Amino acid sequence: MEQDIALLTVRIAKLEFYLLTISSKFAQLDAGGKRIIGFDWQRVGREIENCVPFATFDFANSGFAILRDTAPQFLTVTNDGNLHWDSDDHPIDSWERLMDRSFAQLRNNLAHGSKHRPAAPFTHGRTVDFLKAGHAIIDFVARSVLRKPDWEKPLGYW
């Protein structure tokens, strides 16, 4: 299972880097507008909307409906400084929101998870479902935004 999680994590990182190499518009920049400090999944969502309207997309056959249908958990800091998993419970109703929350959800549910406590009953069995959904959404983004079947080949550096 650890190897499967690592492979998905590497694919996500590689997809982010590949998207940045084709256009800096996917970068989150610092206040000075020069240093890349993150990746803008919402911008990817807007690009997808231009190609594949969210309202008419067939999620049932996408392989990643779980990412639209489950409330993403994210880490928060409580008033006493402890970490706590929480969710904003806002519906995912656009590609922008789906892209922004899905990759955070994959990272949080797969890579972080609850390492020192027994898993909550509602999470049992979800790891495999999230792994499959993660690969499916990566492949979808590659087809929708990149339109490059060979995006996973080694990148040439300049």
C-alpha positions as CSV (number, residue, x, y, z in Angstrom):
1,M,0.0,0.0,0.0
2,E,2.8,2.4,0.8
3,Q,4.3,2.0,-2.7
4,D,0.9,2.6,-4.3
5,I,0.5,5.8,-2.2
6,A,4.1,6.9,-3.1
7,L,3.4,6.3,-6.9
8,L,0.3,8.4,-6.8
9,T,2.0,11.2,-4.9
10,V,4.9,11.2,-7.4
11,R,2.4,11.3,-10.3
12,I,0.6,14.3,-8.8
13,A,3.9,16.2,-8.2
14,K,5.1,15.3,-11.8
15,L,1.8,16.5,-13.2
16,E,2.0,19.8,-11.3
17,F,5.6,20.4,-12.5
18,Y,4.7,19.4,-16.1
19,L,1.8,21.9,-16.1
20,L,4.1,24.6,-14.8
21,T,6.6,23.9,-17.6
22,I,4.0,24.4,-20.2
23,S,2.5,27.6,-18.6
24,S,3.4,29.7,-15.6
25,K,-0.3,30.6,-15.4
26,F,-0.7,27.5,-13.2
27,A,1.7,28.9,-10.6
28,Q,0.8,30.5,-7.3
29,L,3.3,33.4,-6.9
30,D,4.6,35.3,-3.9
31,A,3.6,38.9,-3.3
32,G,6.4,40.1,-5.6
33,G,5.0,38.0,-8.4
34,K,8.3,36.2,-9.2
35,R,8.8,33.3,-6.8
36,I,6.6,30.2,-7.2
37,I,5.2,29.2,-3.8
38,G,2.5,26.7,-4.9
39,F,0.3,25.3,-7.6
40,D,-3.0,26.8,-8.7
41,W,-5.5,23.9,-9.1
42,Q,-8.3,26.4,-9.4
43,R,-6.8,27.7,-12.6
44,V,-6.6,24.1,-13.9
45,G,-10.3,23.9,-13.0
46,R,-11.0,26.9,-15.2
47,E,-9.1,25.4,-18.1
48,I,-11.1,22.2,-17.8
49,E,-14.4,24.1,-17.7
50,N,-13.4,25.6,-21.1
51,C,-13.1,22.1,-22.5
52,V,-15.5,20.0,-20.5
53,P,-18.5,21.8,-18.8
54,F,-18.8,20.6,-15.2
55,A,-22.7,20.7,-15.4
56,T,-22.8,18.1,-18.2
57,F,-19.8,15.9,-17.2
58,D,-20.5,12.2,-16.6
59,F,-19.0,11.7,-13.2
60,A,-20.6,8.2,-12.8
61,N,-18.3,6.9,-15.4
62,S,-15.2,9.0,-14.7
63,G,-13.5,6.9,-12.1
64,F,-13.2,9.8,-9.7
65,A,-16.8,10.5,-8.6
66,I,-15.7,9.8,-5.0
67,L,-13.8,13.1,-5.1
68,R,-16.9,15.0,-5.9
69,D,-19.2,13.1,-3.6
70,T,-17.2,13.1,-0.3
71,A,-16.4,16.0,1.9
72,P,-12.6,16.7,1.9
73,Q,-10.9,16.6,5.2
74,F,-8.2,19.1,5.9
75,L,-5.9,19.9,8.9
76,T,-6.7,22.7,11.2
77,V,-5.1,24.0,14.3
78,T,-7.4,24.2,17.4
79,N,-7.3,27.1,19.9
80,D,-5.0,25.0,22.1
81,G,-2.5,24.4,19.3
82,N,-3.4,20.8,18.5
83,L,-4.1,19.5,15.0
84,H,-7.6,18.5,14.1
85,W,-9.2,17.1,10.9
86,D,-12.2,19.2,9.7
87,S,-14.3,19.8,6.6
88,D,-16.0,22.8,5.3
89,D,-18.9,20.6,3.9
90,H,-19.4,23.0,0.9
91,P,-20.7,21.1,-2.1
92,I,-18.3,20.6,-5.0
93,D,-20.1,22.3,-7.8
94,S,-17.4,23.4,-10.2
95,W,-14.2,22.2,-11.7
96,E,-12.4,24.9,-9.8
97,R,-13.6,23.6,-6.5
98,L,-13.1,19.9,-7.5
99,M,-9.5,20.5,-8.6
100,D,-8.7,22.6,-5.6
101,R,-10.1,20.2,-3.0
102,S,-9.4,16.9,-4.8
103,F,-5.7,17.0,-4.7
104,A,-5.7,18.2,-1.1
105,Q,-8.1,15.4,-0.2
106,L,-5.9,12.8,-1.9
107,R,-2.9,14.1,0.0
108,N,-4.7,14.3,3.3
109,N,-6.5,11.0,3.1
110,L,-3.7,8.9,1.6
111,A,-0.4,10.4,2.6
112,H,-1.3,11.9,6.0
113,G,-4.3,10.0,7.3
114,S,-4.6,9.3,11.0
115,K,-1.3,7.8,11.9
116,H,-1.6,7.5,15.7
117,R,-5.3,6.6,16.0
118,P,-7.4,3.8,14.7
119,A,-9.2,4.8,11.4
120,A,-12.8,6.0,11.8
121,P,-15.3,3.4,10.6
122,F,-16.4,5.5,7.6
123,T,-12.8,5.5,6.2
124,H,-12.4,1.7,6.1
125,G,-11.7,0.6,2.6
126,R,-11.5,4.1,1.2
127,T,-7.7,4.1,0.6
128,V,-8.0,1.8,-2.4
129,D,-10.9,3.9,-3.7
130,F,-9.0,7.1,-3.4
131,L,-5.9,5.6,-5.1
132,K,-8.0,4.6,-8.1
133,A,-9.7,8.0,-8.2
134,G,-6.4,9.8,-7.9
135,H,-5.0,8.0,-11.0
136,A,-8.3,8.6,-12.9
137,I,-8.4,12.3,-12.2
138,I,-4.7,12.7,-13.2
139,D,-5.4,10.9,-16.5
140,F,-8.5,13.1,-17.0
141,V,-6.5,16.3,-16.4
142,A,-3.8,15.1,-18.7
143,R,-6.3,14.5,-21.5
144,S,-8.4,17.6,-20.8
145,V,-5.7,20.2,-20.2
146,L,-2.5,18.9,-21.6
147,R,-3.8,16.9,-24.5
148,K,-0.5,15.1,-24.5
149,P,-0.5,11.3,-24.2
150,D,3.2,11.3,-23.5
151,W,3.3,13.7,-20.6
152,E,4.8,11.1,-18.3
153,K,7.9,10.6,-20.3
154,P,11.1,12.1,-18.8
155,L,11.1,15.9,-19.1
156,G,13.9,17.6,-20.9
157,Y,15.6,20.3,-18.9
158,W,17.0,23.4,-20.4
